[in-house]
Every structure is written in structure tokens, then in C-alpha cells.
Amino acid sequence: MTTVKTIQTIPKGRTPMPQQDAVVRAKNFDEVALGYALENALREADRCIECKKPRCIAGCPVGIDIPGFIRAIARQDMRKAYEVLRQDNPLPAVCGRVCPQETQCEIRCVVGVKAEPVCIGRLERFAADYAMAHFEPEMLSITPTGKKAAIIGSGPAGIACAADLARAGLDVTIFEALHMAGGVLKYGIPEFRLPKAIVDRELDLLKQMGVKIELNTVIGKLFTIPQLMKDKGFDVAFIGTGAGFPRFQGIPGENMNGVYSANEFLTRVNLMRGFRHPEYDTPVGMGRRVAVIGSGNTAMDCARCALRMGAEKVSVVYRRTQKESPARAEELHHAMEEGIEFQWLTNPVRILGNSDGWATGMECIRMILGDPDASGRRAPVEQPGTNFEIPADTIIYALGTRANPIIAKSTPGLKANQWGYIEVDERTGMTSIPGVFAGGDIVTGAATVILALGAGRRAAKGALEYLGISPAGRPAETAAAKA
């Protein structure tokens, strides 16, 4: 007789994630979270009560069958668990590491009503890592359609769109501007949060499906989207270029040497392997005292990278309080454990420098929180007479990004809004040009990996509908049809 699980019969607390000691990890780029062992995963999977109306699925931007893959883990059918994940998510090992499950699927977990919610993200990572370590994924049977798709950008939106189109039988080519595929997964997220080998492993699965990747190819410069469609013979195109133009404050001194955008700093450290200098000939040129402006996940990445690169003191400067910080609670906690200093309710008003043009610090002013602004958050208000200085040799702006205008400017008839983000049909992802689709940060502005995946999959579905091609069935559906 099977015992029915209830919130009263399961462990109330979440299974802790093993991780490197803070003192040790602050000096290396090895992964901080070490992942569940089998016994950890089985304990946590047993906390899922398999509720009749699971709310967690609706919280997932790509609609993963969450109870299905957790049930498979509990039964120790790891291949099944991985197959369930791959049905809806081409990057489970990535999303299990970097997605904010606590504000998406986990916040809706029924267990979380009276106990701590199930660690869905940690189980997703476990299933993906276990699968990659123990068996080869099942090769899909793909029937070519004779149609061609161009994917512009190899970040999460492009990967998701490419995977669904390739699965449906299209001849897919990804065009990547940089010398390495992966987009923000490679240049934006540090090795200690997302090892490059994990991304490469997922990209290899795309290549096994027949997807081609052309590097060092800047669409809009080398050739345009109209040329792709007309001269290169592509039937549909997807724009997933992200939003890579950095934001600054526009205060005096921002042109000083030693002032970076987060994009430049993280690209040097991550994509160009600056963290392994001199083995890799990529100088980062960072000073002893580092100040990071902003408090999102990117700011945490910059601050923690700087610490690992040898900075003696790293300060995060944010004009609101810790409560309003947009960073994941886990990333904020890890940064604090590692010794990052936080200056809350503080806003820079001027970059200070020496006669040689190098930054030496920031003049800042204290803030208080006033009435809510347009976003619903309480607006920071300056407190006159509270100016003070923060010494810093390196200053990194991590205030988000803007749309890169290169695609919109080089594509006649492509509609973009006043901020440069491409306008699309919400249901299909199609732009103002028939057959051209877009999704991810270049449409919404900076968002999460999983939201970009959802946008890529939505656009793939729209592209198939435009071409009159049926989407590929899920593996389980395909097997049932053959039977």
C-alpha cells in the first residue's frame, strides 16, 4: 500500500546545497555551489507531494512538467527525469544554476504554503548533471523539411529557438558576433556560477541536431537580414541579439581611465579568460580598491569577480536598501559571506581622478526612500549635505543595459520602439517584417535566462506556423505514435 504524502509527513526544511567555504572560494573561480549528491536529491524529491493541481508549472516560463521530472528522480529513473526536462527546456543544466526559481516556480509550490518550498532548481541541476555524467541523451529522429532558418545571436533565446526549429526539421544556422558561442551565458556569467564547460555541453547537443554555428559574424555589418533572406536563401530569421549597450549615470568623470561598464569587465574576465592571466593574454587592468555601482545579479558578479582577481577591497554602491536589491537573495548572501562591503542608500554624484586621468574614487551622497516611483518601488531622494568620498582605483557600472541599435538600423521596415527594442507580435514573436522573428532582451530589455528561453520557443512556434510546418512532437508523444 502506497503512503500518501502530505505536508505533515514530509521533511519541512529544504535540503541544503553543498558549497565551497566562503574563505576558500573567494580566492578561486571554481563553482561555488557543488550540486546535490544522489542521497540529497532523493531526499529533496521526496518532499514533493505530487499535488493534483500543481501550481509550479504555471510559474515556469517554459512550462516544464516539474512534478513529472521530480517524480522520476524519486523513482531513480534519471534518464526519464532528464527527458522530461529536455521536452521544454534545452538548457536544464544552465537554468538549474542561474534561474531565479525562488520567484517563479518555487514561490508557487504548494509545499511552500506551510513549509519551505521544494528546491526545484537544485533538482533540475541534479537531473541534468547526472544525465550528462552517466549516459548519452537520446538522439531524435528528425525529418528534413527543406526550409532554412537563420538565428542571430547564440544566447539563450537563440539556442531555444534553434533547438525547436531543428527538432521540427529545419536547416538551422546560428550567427554569433563574438569568437565564442553562448552569448551572455559565456561573457556575462562568471565561471564560479556557471562553468563554461556546462554551456559547451549544451551547445554540443544543438550541433548533434544538425545546427551550424558561425562565429565572428556580425549581422548588420557583414551582411544584413534582407541579404540573409534574399541572397542566402533563409526562409525565416530570428533575432536574439540581447541588449548589450551599457548604461551610465552621466555624471562628471565617467570618461576617466579605470571606469568600466559591467559588460566590458565581465567580458574581459569571463569570455576572454582574464581570470586565468597570464595563461591567457587578457589583461584586466583592475586596481586594488574596486567600487561597483548597482545591486543586481550583474553587480554581484562584478564584485565577486573583482575579489577573486585580487582586489583588496570591493564595495557595492546602491541608492536603495538591501530590501530593494534586485539581485537573487542567494547571490547577495554569497557576496556578503565572501566579504564584499555594501554601501546602501548611497548614490555617486562625481567620479574623482588624478592629473593623469585615472580614477581615484567617487563622491557620493546619502539617500532616503520617498514615495513609490513609476515602477512601484520607493524612489530614492538625496539628503543634502551628506556628501562623502569612497576611494576606488576601479569603478564598474552595473546599472543594466540598453538595446544595441545595429540590427534595427540596418534592417529597413523593422519597427523598434523609442528605446530601440524590437516590436513583435506577443503571440508569435514575429516582427513588422514577415518571416522575421525576435525575442529575449532585444525585445523586453534585460531579463532572465529562462524568460529568454521562453521567448525563443514562442518565436520558434510562430515561425513554424508561418511556414505551415507542425512542431516536433515530444519524445513521449513520438514514441506513442510509433507504437
C-alpha positions as CSV (number, residue, x, y, z in Angstrom):
1,M,0.0,0.0,0.0
2,T,1.4,3.4,-1.1
3,T,1.5,6.0,1.6
4,V,0.0,9.3,0.5
5,K,2.5,12.1,1.1
6,T,1.2,15.3,2.8
7,I,2.9,18.4,4.1
8,Q,2.6,16.8,7.6
9,T,4.6,13.7,6.6
10,I,7.5,15.2,4.6
11,P,10.6,17.0,5.9
12,K,9.7,20.7,6.4
13,G,13.1,22.1,5.6
14,R,14.8,22.2,2.2
15,T,17.9,20.0,1.6
16,P,20.9,22.3,1.9
17,M,23.1,22.8,-1.2
18,P,26.8,21.7,-0.5
19,Q,29.1,24.6,-1.4
20,Q,32.7,25.8,-1.1
21,D,33.7,27.5,2.1
22,A,33.4,31.3,1.7
23,V,37.1,32.0,2.7
24,V,38.3,29.4,0.2
25,R,36.1,30.2,-2.7
26,A,36.7,34.0,-2.5
27,K,40.2,33.2,-3.9
28,N,39.2,30.8,-6.8
29,F,36.9,30.7,-9.8
30,D,35.7,27.1,-9.1
31,E,31.9,26.6,-8.9
32,V,30.5,27.8,-5.5
33,A,27.5,25.5,-5.3
34,L,28.7,21.9,-5.6
35,G,25.5,20.2,-6.5
36,Y,23.4,17.5,-4.8
37,A,24.7,14.0,-4.4
38,L,22.2,11.3,-5.1
39,E,21.0,11.0,-1.5
40,N,20.5,14.8,-1.3
41,A,18.4,14.7,-4.5
42,L,16.3,11.7,-3.3
43,R,15.5,13.4,0.0
44,E,14.5,16.6,-1.7
45,A,12.5,14.9,-4.4
46,D,10.6,13.1,-1.7
47,R,9.4,16.5,-0.4
48,C,7.3,16.9,-3.5
49,I,3.7,15.8,-2.5
50,E,2.6,15.4,-6.2
51,C,-0.4,17.7,-5.7
52,K,-3.3,17.2,-8.0
53,K,-3.2,20.8,-9.3
54,P,0.5,21.7,-9.4
55,R,0.9,25.5,-9.5
56,C,4.6,25.3,-10.1
57,I,4.2,24.6,-13.8
58,A,2.4,27.9,-14.4
59,G,5.3,29.7,-12.7
60,C,7.8,28.3,-15.2
61,P,8.2,30.5,-18.3
62,V,8.8,27.4,-20.5
63,G,6.2,25.2,-18.8
64,I,8.4,22.3,-17.6
65,D,6.5,19.3,-16.2
66,I,8.0,19.9,-12.8
67,P,6.1,17.2,-10.9
68,G,7.0,14.8,-13.7
69,F,10.7,15.2,-13.6
70,I,10.8,15.2,-9.8
71,R,8.7,12.0,-9.7
72,A,11.2,10.4,-12.0
73,I,14.1,11.4,-9.7
74,A,12.3,10.0,-6.7
75,R,12.0,6.7,-8.6
76,Q,15.6,6.9,-9.5
77,D,14.8,7.0,-13.2
78,M,17.3,9.7,-14.1
79,R,17.0,9.2,-17.8
80,K,13.3,9.9,-17.6
81,A,13.8,12.9,-15.4
82,Y,16.2,14.4,-18.0
83,E,14.0,13.6,-20.9
84,V,11.0,15.3,-19.2
85,L,13.2,18.4,-18.6
86,R,14.5,18.5,-22.2
87,Q,11.0,18.4,-23.6
88,D,10.5,22.0,-22.7
89,N,14.0,23.3,-21.7
90,P,17.1,23.0,-24.0
91,L,19.3,24.2,-21.2
92,P,18.4,22.4,-17.9
93,A,21.9,22.3,-16.6
94,V,22.2,26.1,-17.1
95,C,18.8,27.0,-15.7
96,G,19.3,24.8,-12.7
97,R,22.2,27.0,-11.8
98,V,21.2,30.6,-12.7
99,C,17.5,30.9,-13.0
100,P,15.5,32.7,-10.1
101,Q,13.3,29.7,-9.3
102,E,12.5,31.3,-5.9
103,T,10.4,34.0,-7.7
104,Q,9.0,31.7,-10.4
105,C,8.1,28.1,-9.9
106,E,9.2,27.7,-6.2
107,I,7.1,30.6,-5.0
108,R,4.0,28.8,-6.2
109,C,4.9,25.4,-4.7
110,V,2.1,24.1,-2.6
111,V,4.5,22.8,0.0
112,G,5.7,26.3,0.5
113,V,2.4,27.3,2.0
114,K,3.1,25.6,5.3
115,A,6.8,24.6,5.0
116,E,9.8,25.5,2.8
117,P,9.1,25.1,-0.9
118,V,10.7,22.2,-2.8
119,C,14.1,23.0,-4.3
120,I,13.0,22.7,-7.9
121,G,16.1,24.5,-9.3
122,R,18.6,22.3,-7.4
123,L,16.8,19.2,-8.6
124,E,16.8,20.4,-12.2
125,R,20.6,20.9,-12.0
126,F,21.0,17.4,-10.4
127,A,19.0,15.7,-13.1
128,A,20.8,17.5,-15.9
129,D,24.3,16.9,-14.4
130,Y,23.5,13.2,-13.6
131,A,22.4,12.6,-17.2
132,M,25.4,14.2,-18.7
133,A,27.7,12.2,-16.4
134,H,26.1,8.8,-16.9
135,F,24.5,8.5,-20.3
136,E,24.2,10.0,-23.8
137,P,20.9,11.8,-24.5
138,E,18.6,10.0,-26.8
139,M,19.1,11.1,-30.4
140,L,16.0,12.5,-32.0
141,S,14.7,11.3,-35.3
142,I,14.4,14.4,-37.5
143,T,12.7,14.6,-40.8
144,P,14.1,17.5,-43.0
145,T,11.6,19.9,-44.4
146,G,13.9,21.7,-46.9
147,K,13.4,25.0,-45.1
148,K,16.2,27.2,-43.7
149,A,16.3,29.3,-40.5
150,A,18.9,31.9,-39.5
151,I,19.3,32.6,-35.8
152,I,21.1,35.8,-35.0
153,G,22.8,35.5,-31.6
154,S,23.8,32.4,-29.7
155,G,22.4,33.3,-26.3
156,P,19.6,31.6,-24.5
157,A,16.8,33.0,-26.8
158,G,18.7,31.9,-29.9
159,I,19.5,28.5,-28.5
160,A,15.9,27.8,-27.6
161,C,14.6,28.9,-31.0
162,A,17.3,26.9,-32.8
163,A,16.6,23.8,-30.9
164,D,12.8,23.8,-31.6
165,L,13.3,24.7,-35.3
166,A,15.9,22.0,-35.7
167,R,13.8,19.4,-34.0
168,A,11.0,20.3,-36.5
169,G,13.3,19.6,-39.4
170,L,14.6,23.0,-40.4
171,D,18.2,23.5,-41.5
172,V,19.3,26.0,-38.8
173,T,22.4,28.2,-38.8
174,I,23.3,30.4,-35.8
175,F,25.3,33.6,-36.5
176,E,27.3,34.8,-33.5
177,A,29.2,38.1,-33.4
178,L,31.8,37.0,-30.9
179,H,34.5,34.4,-31.2
180,M,32.7,32.0,-28.8
181,A,29.1,30.8,-28.8
182,G,26.8,31.1,-25.8
183,G,26.1,34.8,-25.6
184,V,25.5,36.2,-22.1
185,L,25.9,32.7,-20.7
186,K,29.6,32.9,-21.7
187,Y,30.5,36.6,-21.4
188,G,28.2,37.7,-18.6
189,I,28.1,34.9,-16.0
190,P,31.3,34.0,-14.1
191,E,32.8,30.6,-14.0
192,F,32.0,30.2,-10.3
193,R,28.3,30.4,-11.1
194,L,28.1,28.8,-14.5
195,P,31.2,26.9,-15.7
196,K,31.9,27.3,-19.5
197,A,32.0,23.6,-19.9
198,I,28.3,23.3,-18.9
199,V,27.4,25.8,-21.7
200,D,29.6,24.0,-24.2
201,R,28.0,20.7,-23.3
202,E,24.5,22.1,-24.0
203,L,25.7,23.6,-27.3
204,D,27.1,20.3,-28.4
205,L,23.6,18.8,-28.2
206,L,22.5,21.5,-30.6
207,K,25.2,20.6,-33.0
208,Q,24.2,16.9,-32.8
209,M,20.8,18.0,-34.0
210,G,22.5,19.5,-37.1
211,V,22.6,23.1,-36.0
212,K,25.5,25.0,-37.5
213,I,27.2,27.9,-35.6
214,E,29.1,30.6,-37.5
215,L,31.3,32.7,-35.2
216,N,32.8,36.2,-35.7
217,T,29.8,37.1,-37.8
218,V,28.2,40.5,-37.1
219,I,24.8,40.6,-38.8
220,G,24.1,44.2,-39.8
221,K,27.8,44.7,-40.7
222,L,29.0,41.7,-42.6
223,F,25.6,41.3,-44.2
224,T,22.0,42.3,-43.4
225,I,18.9,40.4,-42.6
226,P,17.4,41.2,-46.1
227,Q,20.6,39.7,-47.5
228,L,20.2,36.7,-45.4
229,M,16.6,36.2,-46.6
230,K,17.2,37.1,-50.3
231,D,20.8,36.1,-51.1
232,K,21.4,33.4,-48.6
233,G,18.1,31.7,-49.1
234,F,16.8,31.6,-45.5
235,D,13.1,31.2,-45.2
236,V,12.8,32.6,-41.6
237,A,15.1,34.5,-39.3
238,F,15.1,35.0,-35.5
239,I,16.8,38.0,-33.8
240,G,18.1,37.1,-30.4
241,T,20.9,39.6,-30.1
242,G,20.3,40.6,-26.5
243,A,20.6,44.1,-25.2
244,G,24.3,44.8,-24.9
245,F,24.7,48.6,-24.7
246,P,25.7,49.6,-21.1
247,R,24.1,52.3,-19.1
248,F,26.0,55.0,-17.3
249,Q,24.7,57.8,-15.0
250,G,26.0,60.8,-17.0
251,I,27.9,62.2,-14.0
252,P,31.3,64.1,-14.3
253,G,34.4,61.9,-14.6
254,E,32.9,58.9,-16.3
255,N,35.5,59.1,-19.0
256,M,38.3,58.5,-16.5
257,N,40.6,55.6,-17.0
258,G,39.6,52.8,-14.7
259,V,35.9,53.3,-15.2
260,Y,34.3,50.1,-16.8
261,S,30.9,49.0,-17.9
262,A,29.9,45.6,-16.4
263,N,29.9,44.3,-19.9
264,E,33.5,45.2,-20.6
265,F,34.7,44.0,-17.2
266,L,32.9,40.7,-17.3
267,T,33.8,40.0,-21.0
268,R,37.5,40.5,-20.2
269,V,37.3,38.3,-17.1
270,N,34.9,35.6,-18.4
271,L,34.9,35.3,-22.2
272,M,38.5,36.3,-22.7
273,R,39.6,34.2,-19.7
274,G,41.2,37.2,-17.9
275,F,40.8,35.2,-14.7
276,R,43.5,32.9,-16.0
277,H,46.0,35.6,-16.9
278,P,48.9,35.2,-17.8
279,E,48.0,31.7,-19.1
280,Y,45.5,33.7,-21.3
281,D,46.9,37.0,-22.6
282,T,44.0,39.1,-21.4
283,P,44.9,41.9,-19.1
284,V,42.1,43.2,-16.9
285,G,43.9,46.2,-15.5
286,M,42.0,46.2,-12.2
287,G,43.1,48.3,-9.2
288,R,43.3,47.3,-5.5
289,R,40.1,49.1,-4.5
290,V,37.0,48.4,-6.6
291,A,33.6,50.1,-6.4
292,V,30.6,48.5,-8.2
293,I,27.6,50.7,-8.9
294,G,24.3,48.8,-8.8
295,S,22.9,45.8,-6.9
296,G,21.5,43.3,-9.4
297,N,22.9,39.9,-10.2
298,T,25.4,41.5,-12.6
299,A,26.7,43.8,-9.9
300,M,27.2,40.8,-7.7
301,D,29.1,39.0,-10.5
302,C,31.3,42.0,-11.0
303,A,32.1,42.4,-7.3
304,R,32.8,38.8,-6.7
305,C,35.0,38.5,-9.8
306,A,37.0,41.6,-8.7
307,L,37.5,39.9,-5.3
308,R,38.8,36.8,-6.9
309,M,41.0,38.8,-9.3
310,G,42.9,40.1,-6.2
311,A,41.2,43.3,-5.2
312,E,41.9,44.2,-1.6
313,K,38.5,45.9,-1.0
314,V,35.3,45.7,-3.0
315,S,32.3,47.9,-2.4
316,V,28.8,47.7,-3.9
317,V,27.1,51.1,-4.0
318,Y,23.3,51.2,-4.3
319,R,20.9,54.0,-3.9
320,R,18.2,51.9,-2.3
321,T,18.3,49.4,0.6
322,Q,19.1,45.7,0.7
323,K,15.3,45.0,0.7
324,E,15.0,46.6,-2.8
325,S,18.1,45.0,-4.2
326,P,17.2,43.2,-7.5
327,A,19.9,40.5,-7.0
328,R,18.8,37.0,-6.1
329,A,18.9,36.5,-2.4
330,E,21.4,33.6,-2.8
331,E,23.8,35.8,-4.8
332,L,23.6,38.6,-2.3
333,H,24.1,36.2,0.6
334,H,27.2,34.7,-1.1
335,A,28.7,38.1,-1.8
336,M,28.3,39.1,1.8
337,E,29.8,35.8,3.0
338,E,32.8,36.5,0.8
339,G,33.5,39.9,2.4
340,I,32.0,42.3,-0.2
341,E,31.2,45.6,1.5
342,F,27.8,47.2,0.8
343,Q,27.0,50.9,0.8
344,W,23.2,51.1,0.9
345,L,21.2,54.3,0.3
346,T,24.2,55.8,-1.5
347,N,24.5,57.4,-4.9
348,P,27.6,58.6,-6.8
349,V,27.5,62.2,-8.0
350,R,31.0,62.5,-9.4
351,I,33.9,60.3,-10.4
352,L,37.2,61.6,-8.9
353,G,40.5,61.3,-10.6
354,N,44.1,62.4,-10.7
355,S,46.0,64.7,-13.2
356,D,46.9,61.6,-15.3
357,G,43.2,60.9,-16.0
358,W,42.9,57.8,-13.7
359,A,40.0,57.3,-11.4
360,T,40.8,57.6,-7.7
361,G,37.4,57.4,-6.2
362,M,33.8,58.6,-6.1
363,E,32.0,61.5,-4.5
364,C,28.7,60.1,-3.2
365,I,25.6,61.4,-1.4
366,R,23.4,59.6,1.1
367,M,19.8,58.9,0.1
368,I,16.4,58.2,1.8
369,L,13.5,56.4,0.3
370,G,10.5,58.6,-0.5
371,D,7.2,57.8,-2.3
372,P,6.9,55.0,-4.8
373,D,8.1,55.7,-8.3
374,A,6.6,54.5,-11.6
375,S,8.0,51.0,-11.0
376,G,6.2,50.8,-7.7
377,R,9.4,51.0,-5.7
378,R,10.0,53.8,-3.2
379,A,12.0,56.5,-5.0
380,P,15.4,57.4,-3.6
381,V,15.8,61.0,-2.6
382,E,19.1,62.8,-2.0
383,Q,19.9,64.1,1.5
384,P,21.6,67.5,1.1
385,G,24.9,68.0,2.9
386,T,25.7,64.2,3.3
387,N,28.3,64.1,0.5
388,F,31.3,61.8,1.2
389,E,34.1,60.1,-0.8
390,I,34.7,56.4,-1.5
391,P,38.3,55.7,-2.6
392,A,38.5,53.4,-5.7
393,D,41.0,52.7,-8.4
394,T,38.4,50.8,-10.5
395,I,34.8,51.7,-10.9
396,I,32.3,49.4,-12.6
397,Y,28.9,50.4,-13.7
398,A,26.3,47.6,-13.4
399,L,23.1,49.5,-14.0
400,G,21.7,47.4,-16.7
401,T,21.9,47.6,-20.5
402,R,20.1,49.2,-23.5
403,A,19.3,47.8,-26.9
404,N,22.1,47.6,-29.4
405,P,20.7,49.5,-32.5
406,I,22.8,47.8,-35.2
407,I,20.1,45.3,-36.3
408,A,17.2,47.9,-36.3
409,K,19.3,50.5,-38.2
410,S,20.5,48.0,-40.8
411,T,17.0,46.5,-41.5
412,P,14.6,48.6,-43.4
413,G,11.0,48.2,-42.2
414,L,11.9,46.7,-38.9
415,K,9.9,48.5,-36.2
416,A,11.5,49.3,-32.9
417,N,10.2,51.4,-30.0
418,Q,11.6,54.7,-28.7
419,W,14.2,52.8,-26.7
420,G,15.4,50.7,-29.6
421,Y,13.8,47.5,-28.6
422,I,12.2,45.5,-31.5
423,E,8.4,45.3,-31.6
424,V,6.9,41.9,-32.0
425,D,3.6,40.2,-32.0
426,E,3.1,38.9,-28.5
427,R,1.7,35.6,-29.5
428,T,4.0,34.6,-32.4
429,G,7.1,36.8,-31.8
430,M,7.0,38.0,-35.4
431,T,8.4,41.5,-36.1
432,S,7.0,44.0,-38.6
433,I,8.8,42.1,-41.4
434,P,7.0,38.8,-42.4
435,G,9.2,35.8,-41.7
436,V,11.5,37.7,-39.3
437,F,11.0,37.0,-35.6
438,A,12.7,38.3,-32.4
439,G,12.8,37.5,-28.7
440,G,14.7,37.9,-25.5
441,D,16.4,41.0,-24.2
442,I,16.3,42.8,-27.6
443,V,12.5,42.8,-27.2
444,T,11.9,43.0,-23.5
445,G,15.1,44.7,-22.2
446,A,17.4,42.8,-19.8
447,A,15.6,39.8,-18.2
448,T,16.4,36.3,-17.0
449,V,17.8,33.3,-18.9
450,I,14.5,31.3,-18.6
451,L,12.4,34.2,-19.9
452,A,14.7,34.4,-22.9
453,L,14.3,30.7,-23.4
454,G,10.5,31.1,-23.3
455,A,10.7,33.9,-25.9
456,G,12.8,31.8,-28.2
457,R,10.5,28.9,-28.0
458,R,7.5,31.1,-28.6
459,A,9.1,32.6,-31.7
460,A,10.0,29.1,-33.0
461,K,6.4,28.1,-32.7
462,G,5.4,31.3,-34.6
463,A,8.0,30.6,-37.3
464,L,6.7,27.1,-37.8
465,E,3.2,28.4,-38.0
466,Y,4.3,31.0,-40.6
467,L,5.9,28.2,-42.7
468,G,3.0,25.8,-42.3
469,I,5.1,23.2,-40.5
470,S,3.9,21.2,-37.5
471,P,6.1,21.4,-34.4
472,A,8.0,18.3,-33.5
473,G,6.3,16.0,-31.1
474,R,7.7,15.4,-27.6
475,P,9.7,12.2,-27.3
476,A,6.9,10.6,-25.4
477,E,4.4,11.6,-28.0
478,T,6.6,10.4,-30.8
479,A,7.1,7.0,-29.1
480,A,3.3,6.6,-28.6
481,A,2.7,7.5,-32.3
482,K,5.1,4.8,-33.4
483,A,3.5,2.2,-31.1
